[in-house]
Structure formats: structure tokens, C-alpha cells
Amino acid sequence: MECVALTGISRPVIRELLTNGIRTLEIRSPHNFLALLHTSLGDVIFLTEASGPDIVAGTGGMLTRVREIQVVTHKVVQAGADFYEERESQAARVQLAMVGHGRVRRVKSFEIGSPTVLDVDSVCYYDAG
């Protein structure tokens, strides 16, 4: 299946998603923010702790479904006796539900300014215990 990737996601976040089945992330990194702008509710997204350039055939991760996306703006004001500085940054909050495990078959697109698009296979793990 073809899906957009969120890369460089920390192992504790992936573990929490695996344990609870649902997790809301606040995405600030430009490449992942851009990837979320190219997704819609219900889309399947591949999450991996690998960074974008390190994704190759066989890279493992989680398949998740987008339940909600929200773009938020953060405003930071810093002022002193003789200066006033105001900064804004945007982040995307995305609620993801776990679908299962996945493994990259091939990288379809990895370019600056575009989302990372992968061809991913669903992987089943069975516990025979």
C-alpha cells in the first residue's frame, strides 16, 4: 500500500501507541509537518523512528490511521526594557489510531519540499504462546 511517512518518531511514542492503540502527536519538524498537510482524515500513515534518509526497503514501523488533524499556531513574546520580540511557529496536532505493523517495500518519493511517500507491506506477528 502507498502511504505518507512520519519519520524520526521517538521509540517511547511508538511504544505508547502500540500499548494504548491511540495517541495524539504534536508535529513541529518541517518535513513531518509538510507530510501531514498532504493527508486527510482516514488516511493510513507509516510511523518510523528512522530518519528520512535512512529509510530503505525492509525498514519497520507502525501503520496508523488519521483520526484528526489540527494546525495550531504558537506565539512567543519576549520583552525587556528596551526591546520587544514576537515569534510565531506552527505545529500540527494529529490523532493516530494503530492499524498494525508495516515494513517498507520501496521508497517512492523522498525529496525536499515534498512528503516522504513509501510503498509499505502490512506485517502480521502471531504469538504462539
Contact map, one row per residue, 1 for C-alpha under 8 A:
111000000000000000000000000000000000000000000000000000000000000000000000000000000000000000000000000000000000000000000011100000000
111100000000000000000000000000000000000000000000000000000000000000000000000000000000000000000000000000000000000000001111000000000
111110000000000000000000000000000000000000111100000000000000000000000000000000000000000000000000000000000000000000001111000000000
011111000000000000000000000000000010001000011100000000000000000000000000000000000000000000000000000000000000000000111100000000000
001111100000000000000000000000010010000000001111000000000000000000000000000000000000000000000000000000000000000000111100000000000
000111111000000000000000000000010010000000001111000000000000000000000000000000000000000000000000000000000000000000010000000000000
000011111000000000000000000000010000000000000011111100000000000000000000000000000000000000000000000000000000000000000000000000000
000001111100000000000000000000000000000000000001111100000000000000000000000000000000000000000000000000000000000000000000000000000
000001111110110000000000000000000000000000000011110000000000000000000000000000000000000000000000000000000000000000000000000000000
000000011111110000000000000000000000000000000000100000000000000000000000000000000000000000000000000000000000000000000000000000000
000000001111111000000000000000000000000000000000100000000000000000000000000000000000000000000000000000000000000000000000000000000
000000000111111100000000000000000000000000000000000000000000000000000000000000000000000000000000000000000000000000000000000000000
000000001111111110000000000000000000000000000000000000000000000000000000000000000000000000000000000000000000000000000000000000000
000000001111111111000000000000000000000000000011000000000000010000000000000000000000000000000000000000000000000000000000000000000
000000000011111111100000000000000000000000000000000000000000000000000000000000000000000000000000000000000000000000000000000000000
000000000001111111111010000000000000000000000000000000000000000000000000000000000000000000000000000000000000000000000000000000000
000000000000111111111110000000000000000000000000000000000000000000000000000000000000000000000000110000000000000000000000000000000
000000000000011111111100000000000000000000000000000000000000000000000000000000000000000000000000010000000000000000000000000000000
000000000000001111111000000000000000000000000000000000000000000000000000000000000000000000000000000000000000000000000000000000000
000000000000000111111110000000000000000000000000000000000000000000000000000000000000000000000000000000000000000000000000000000000
000000000000000111111110000000000000000000000000000000000000000000000000000000000000000000000000110000000000000000000000000000000
000000000000000011011111000000000000000000000000000000000000000000000000000000000000000000000011110000000000000000000000000000000
000000000000000110011111100000000000000000000000000000000000000000000000000000000000000000000011100000000000000000000000000000000
000000000000000000000111110000000000000000000000000000000000000000000000000000000000000000001111000000000000000000000000000000000
000000000000000000000011111000000000000000000000000000000000000000000000000000000000000000001111000000000000000000000000000000000
000000000000000000000001111100000000000000000000000000000000000000000000000000000000000000111100000000000000000000000000000000000
000000000000000000000000111110011000000000000000000000000000000000000000000000000000000000111100000000000000000000000000000000000
000000000000000000000000011111011000000000000000000000000000000000000000000000000000000001110000000000000000000000000000000000000
000000000000000000000000001111111000000000000000000000000000000000000000000000000000000000000000000000000000000000000000000000000
000000000000000000000000000111111100000000000000000000000000000000000000000000000000000000000000000000000000000000000000000000000
000000000000000000000000000011111110000000000000000000000000000000000000000000000000000000000000000000000000000111100000000000000
000011100000000000000000001111111111000000000000000000000000000000000000000000000000000000000000000000000000000000100000000000000
000000000000000000000000001111111111100000000000000000000000000000000000000000000000000000110000000000000000000000000000000000000
000000000000000000000000000001111111110000000000000000000000000000000000000000000000000000000000000000000000000011100000000000000
000111000000000000000000000000111111111000000000000000000000000000000000000000000000000000000000000000000000000001110000000000000
000000000000000000000000000000011111111000000000000000000000000000001000000000000000000000010000000000000000000000000000000000000
000000000000000000000000000000001111111000000000000000000000000000000000000000000000000000000000000000000000000000000000000000000
000000000000000000000000000000000111111100000000000000000000000000000000000000000000000000000000000000000000000000100000000000000
000100000000000000000000000000000011111110100000000000000000000000000000000000000000000000000000000000000000000000000000000000000
000000000000000000000000000000000000011111100000000000000000000001001000000000000000000000000000000000000000000000000000000000000
000000000000000000000000000000000000001111100000000000000000000011111000000000000000000000000000000000000000000000000000000000000
000000000000000000000000000000000000000111110000000000000000000011100000000000000000000000000000000000000000000000000000000000000
001000000000000000000000000000000000001111111000000000000000000011000000000000000000000000000000000000000000000000000000000000000
001100000000000000000000000000000000000001111100000000000000001111000000000000000000000000000000000000000000000000000000000000000
001111000000000000000000000000000000000000111110000000000000001111000000000000000000000000000000000000000000000000000000000000000
001111000000000000000000000000000000000000011111000000000000111100000000000000000000000000000000000001000000000000000001000000000
000011101000010000000000000000000000000000001111100000000000111100000000000000000000000000000000000000000000000000000000000000000
000011111000010000000000000000000000000000000111111000000001110000000000000000000000000000000000000000000000000000000000000000000
000000111110000000000000000000000000000000000011111000000000100000000000000000000000000000000000000000000000000000000000000000000
000000111000000000000000000000000000000000000001111101100010000000000000000000000000000000000000000000000000000000000000000000000
000000110000000000000000000000000000000000000001111111100000000000000000000000000000000000000000000000000000000000000000000000000
000000110000000000000000000000000000000000000000011111100000000000000000000000000000000000000000000000000000010000010000000000000
000000000000000000000000000000000000000000000000001111100000000000000000000000000000000000000000000000000000010000000000000000000
000000000000000000000000000000000000000000000000011111110000000000000000000000000000000000000000000000000000000000000000000000000
000000000000000000000000000000000000000000000000011111111010000000000000000000000000000000000000000000010010000000000000000000000
000000000000000000000000000000000000000000000000000001111110000000000000000000000000000000000000000000010110000000000000000000000
000000000000000000000000000000000000000000000000000000111110000000000000000000000000000000000000000000111110000000000000000000000
000000000000000000000000000000000000000000000000000000011111000000000000000000000000000000000000000000111000000000000000000000000
000000000000000000000000000000000000000000000000010000111111100000000000000000000000000000000000000000110000000000000000000000000
000000000000000000000000000000000000000000000001000000000111110000000000000000000000000000000000000011110000000000000000000000000
000000000000000000000000000000000000000000000111100000000011111000000000000000000000000000000000000011100000000000000000000000000
000000000000010000000000000000000000000000000111000000000001111100000000000000000000000000000000011111000000000000000000000000000
000000000000000000000000000000000000000000011110000000000000111110000000000000000000000000000000011111000000000000000000010000000
000000000000000000000000000000000000000000011110000000000000011111000000000000000000000000000001111100000000000000000000000000000
000000000000000000000000000000000000000011111000000000000000001111100000000000000000000000000001111000000000000000000000000000000
000000000000000000000000000000000000000111111000000000000000000111111000000000000000000000000111100000000000000000000000000000000
000000000000000000000000000000000000000011000000000000000000000011111000000000000000000000000111100000000000000000000000000000000
000000000000000000000000000000000000000010000000000000000000000001111100000000000000000000001111000000000000000000000000000000000
000000000000000000000000000000000001000110000000000000000000000001111110000000000000000000011110000000000000000000000000000000000
000000000000000000000000000000000000000000000000000000000000000000011111000000000000000000011100000000000000000000000000000000000
000000000000000000000000000000000000000000000000000000000000000000001111100000000000000001111000000000000000000000000000000000000
000000000000000000000000000000000000000000000000000000000000000000000111110000000000000001111000000000000000000000000000000000000
000000000000000000000000000000000000000000000000000000000000000000000011111000000000000111100000000000000000000000000000000000000
000000000000000000000000000000000000000000000000000000000000000000000001111100000000000111100000000000000000000000000000000000000
000000000000000000000000000000000000000000000000000000000000000000000000111110000000011110000000000000000000000000000000000000000
000000000000000000000000000000000000000000000000000000000000000000000000011111000000011100000000000000000000000000000000000000000
000000000000000000000000000000000000000000000000000000000000000000000000001111100001111000000000000000000000000000000000000000000
000000000000000000000000000000000000000000000000000000000000000000000000000111110001110000000000000000000000000000000000000000000
000000000000000000000000000000000000000000000000000000000000000000000000000011111111100000000000000000000000000000000000000000000
000000000000000000000000000000000000000000000000000000000000000000000000000001111111000000000000000000000000000000000000000000000
000000000000000000000000000000000000000000000000000000000000000000000000000000111110000000000000000000000000000000000000000000000
000000000000000000000000000000000000000000000000000000000000000000000000000000111111000000000000000000000000000000000000000000000
000000000000000000000000000000000000000000000000000000000000000000000000000000111111100000000000000000000000000000000000000000000
000000000000000000000000000000000000000000000000000000000000000000000000000011110111110000000000000000000000000000000000000000000
000000000000000000000000000000000000000000000000000000000000000000000000000011100011111000000000000000000000000000000000000000000
000000000000000000000000000000000000000000000000000000000000000000000000001111000001111100000000000000000000000000000000000000000
000000000000000000000000000000000000000000000000000000000000000000000000001110000000111110000000000000000000000000000000000000000
000000000000000000000000000000000000000000000000000000000000000000000000111100000000011111000000000000000000000000000000000000000
000000000000000000000000000000000000000000000000000000000000000000000000111000000000001111100000000000000000000000000000000000000
000000000000000000000000000100000000000000000000000000000000000000000011110000000000000111110000000000000000000000000000000000000
000000000000000000000000011100001000000000000000000000000000000000000011110000000000000011111000000000000000000000000000000000000
000000000000000000000000011100001001000000000000000000000000000000001111000000000000000001111100000000000000000000000000000000000
000000000000000000000001111000000000000000000000000000000000000000011111000000000000000000111110000000000000000000000000000000000
000000000000000000000001111000000000000000000000000000000000000001111100000000000000000000011111000000000000000000000000000000000
000000000000000000000111100000000000000000000000000000000000000001111000000000000000000000001111100000000000000000000000000000000
000000000000000000000111100000000000000000000000000000000000000111110000000000000000000000000111110000000000000000000000000000000
000000000000000010001110000000000000000000000000000000000000000111100000000000000000000000000011111000000000000000000000000000000
000000000000000011001100000000000000000000000000000000000000011110000000000000000000000000000001111100000000000000000000000000000
000000000000000000000000000000000000000000000000000000000000011110000000000000000000000000000000111110000000000000000000000000000
000000000000000000000000000000000000000000000000000000000000011100000000000000000000000000000000011111000000000000000000011100000
000000000000000000000000000000000000000000000000000000000001111000000000000000000000000000000000001111100000000000000000011100000
000000000000000000000000000000000000000000000100000000000001111000000000000000000000000000000000000111110000000000000001111000000
000000000000000000000000000000000000000000000000000000001111100000000000000000000000000000000000000011111000000000000001111000000
000000000000000000000000000000000000000000000000000000111111000000000000000000000000000000000000000001111110000000000111100000000
000000000000000000000000000000000000000000000000000000001100000000000000000000000000000000000000000000111110000000000111100000000
000000000000000000000000000000000000000000000000000000011000000000000000000000000000000000000000000000011111000000000111000000000
000000000000000000000000000000000000000000000000000000111000000000000000000000000000000000000000000000011111110000011110000000000
000000000000000000000000000000000000000000000000000000000000000000000000000000000000000000000000000000000111110000011110000000000
000000000000000000000000000000000000000000000000000000000000000000000000000000000000000000000000000000000011111001111100000000000
000000000000000000000000000000000000000000000000000110000000000000000000000000000000000000000000000000000011111101111000000000000
000000000000000000000000000000000000000000000000000000000000000000000000000000000000000000000000000000000000111111110000000000000
000000000000000000000000000000100000000000000000000000000000000000000000000000000000000000000000000000000000011111100000000000000
000000000000000000000000000000100100000000000000000000000000000000000000000000000000000000000000000000000000001111100000000000000
000000000000000000000000000000100110000000000000000000000000000000000000000000000000000000000000000000000000111111110000000000000
000110000000000000000000000000110110010000000000000000000000000000000000000000000000000000000000000000000000111111111000000000000
000111000000000000000000000000000010000000000000000100000000000000000000000000000000000000000000000000000011111001111100000000000
011110000000000000000000000000000000000000000000000000000000000000000000000000000000000000000000000000000011110000111110000000000
011110000000000000000000000000000000000000000000000000000000000000000000000000000000000000000000000000011111100000011111000000000
111000000000000000000000000000000000000000000000000000000000000000000000000000000000000000000000000000011111000000001111100000000
111000000000000000000000000000000000000000000100000000000000000000000000000000000000000000000000000001111100000000000111110000000
100000000000000000000000000000000000000000000000000000000000000000000000000000000000000000000000000001111000000000000011111000000
000000000000000000000000000000000000000000000000000000000000001000000000000000000000000000000000000111100000000000000001111100000
000000000000000000000000000000000000000000000000000000000000000000000000000000000000000000000000000111100000000000000000111110000
000000000000000000000000000000000000000000000000000000000000000000000000000000000000000000000000000110000000000000000000011111000
000000000000000000000000000000000000000000000000000000000000000000000000000000000000000000000000000000000000000000000000001111100
000000000000000000000000000000000000000000000000000000000000000000000000000000000000000000000000000000000000000000000000000111110
000000000000000000000000000000000000000000000000000000000000000000000000000000000000000000000000000000000000000000000000000011111
000000000000000000000000000000000000000000000000000000000000000000000000000000000000000000000000000000000000000000000000000001111
000000000000000000000000000000000000000000000000000000000000000000000000000000000000000000000000000000000000000000000000000000111
